Structures are given as C-alpha cells and as structure tokens.
Amino acid sequence: MLKIDMHTHIIPKQIPNFRDKFGYGDFVYLDHHKPGQARMIKGQQFFREIGQNCWDPQIRIDEYAKYHTQVQVVSTIPVMFSYWAQPAHCLEVSRFLNDHIANLVASYPKNYLGLGTLPMHDSLLAVKELERIKHLGLSGIQIGSNVNNQNLHETSFWPIWEACESLGLAVMVHPWEMMGQEHMPKYWLPWLVGMPAETSRAICSMIFGGVFDRYPKLRVNFSHAGGSFFGTLGRIHHGHHCRPDLVAVDNPTAPLEYLNRFWIDCITHDLNALKYILGMLASDKVCLGSDYPFPLGDLEIGDFVAKSDLDDKTKQDIFSRAALAWLHLEANYFE
Ligand SMILES: [Zn+2]
C-alpha cells in the first residue's frame, strides 16, 4: 500500500551564518559539534539538538522503510520561517531553503516531494517566490499559523492565496510563535497547549474571514489534526450561532459548512481522537503525517493507524488518497 507522509521536516546540513551576513536577528545556523549531531543556534542562543536524520536523505529513507513508507513531503523547520526579518532578507533565506528542497526532490523523485517557504509579510516578494517555487517543481508551501501576529484572514495575504490557487500549489499551515508562550515557559506548554491553539486560530481565521469562499480552489492542510479545532468545534459553531455580531461579521456561513473544505494530518497520538475526528471529517481529508524527525511526532509513521480496526478504505484514504488529492497528484506518479 502506498504511504505518503505529508508532515515531515528537513534542513540543509550547512546553513550560511545569516546573522553575520545581515548584521542582526535570530537567524538559525547549525553547529556540527560531533559526528551525526548538530546544535541549532538561533541568533546566539542554543535552540535544539538535532540528529543527522534532520538532513541526511538516505538515512531518512532507510528509517521510513521500517514503517513501509515510501514518500516524504518535506518542509523546513518552522523556526526557519524568519518572518520577523526584513522581507528581502527573509526572501534570501527562503530561496536558500527552497533551492535545497528542490534539489532533494530532483535527486529522489520517488521518495520526496517538497513544500517551500515564503516571506509571508511581503506579498509582492511572496508571490514572486511562489512563481519560482512552481518552476522549481515543489508541490506547495508551508506557512506559519500567524505572521508576526497577523491572522490568516488579513487582506494582505489575499494575493498569496490567489497565486497559490492559480499556480495549483498546496498550502500547509504549521503552528509557530505560539500565542502566550512568554507566559508559560515551563512544562513545554508552548508546544503542548500553545501549538494546538495556534492551529485552531488559523482555521477559525480562514473560515470567519471567508478565505475558503473567496478562493474555492485553494487546497489547505492544517497540522496536528487541526490542533484544538475539532475538540472545540461545538463551542466554535455555537459561538457563531449565538453571537453573530461578534463572529459572523465578515462571513455569514456557519463553521460546520467548511468541514470538508480543507485537509488535516492524522497526528493525534490517540486512535480514539482520530476516530472522533473521522466522525466529522471525511477520511479522504485526513492525511498521514508524522512530524518526523522530532520527538513530539509520530515516529512510527502512522503505525497506530495501520494496526487499528479502521476499515481498509479509511486506511487507504489516510495513507495516500487524501494527500494525493491535496497535492493534485496521481498514485502512479511514484511507480
Ligand atoms: Zn511539524
């Protein structure tokens, strides 16, 4: 059975020191302090220790083979987005990362598909880079759940949605710069509480802002099974109904009408949570995702789905059909 993991991260082994080059900022570079391991340094601060499966394509393919998964859709690590930087500098970082992923995809076309990154805070530069991303052969883009605290309904993003739609590029929304993280540094709360809230923030913003109606061919996929969205959907829907003066100010259509207008991944770490979502969302909207190679990811690449009592059609939808539809690809592309 074809398996496509649409939520995985990769980074080039060597990254220029953009902080030295531009003279400011928390740009990330890698300190390869011992074989097979590197420290991500953000500005001048240690951010995270990573292993060679963050950059070595063959090691990744070998690790995926253990879980019978042939295809990885790779995107950068969100800390690389750099939306806080001057747009021209963010564009330079983005181009460097996009070229790296494009080379990887060209070298291993049966194993890798790629998502690019953009200077989301400058739509003119972003649209130019989208055209280049299309030319490079990438399948779409990965963007943050907010852009310097601008929510995704803002009109400044409309040219980007329009270009994604006309170029046929898919969009993956990933949580980052988690709301309230400065108030909850302990217990990994930004990752455990902030990230799911960020993803719900992105989904709600796009629904209430009318983005899905304005761009009907836009194909968007939200990380971590939609974060806290599905667990609080009853509240969100009721809020739209009871206080339309606050919620339905830009779009009169109820949130439940949008359930099959977007995709999510299956990263729930909990079969019951996944089944609960599958009670609301069609299985061809739920894609295999892992967040590989990070420890909070499903590093058994959907093995809990494979071993579950879900029926074969549902498993096939999750393992490949949903991602193929999101990416506008046919299964024979990988033969
Ligand atoms: Zn991720």
Boltz pocket constraint, residues with backbone or C-beta under 6 A from the ligand:
constraints:
  - pocket:
      binder: B
      contacts: [[A, 7], [A, 9], [A, 174], [A, 223], [A, 291]]
      max_distance: 6.0
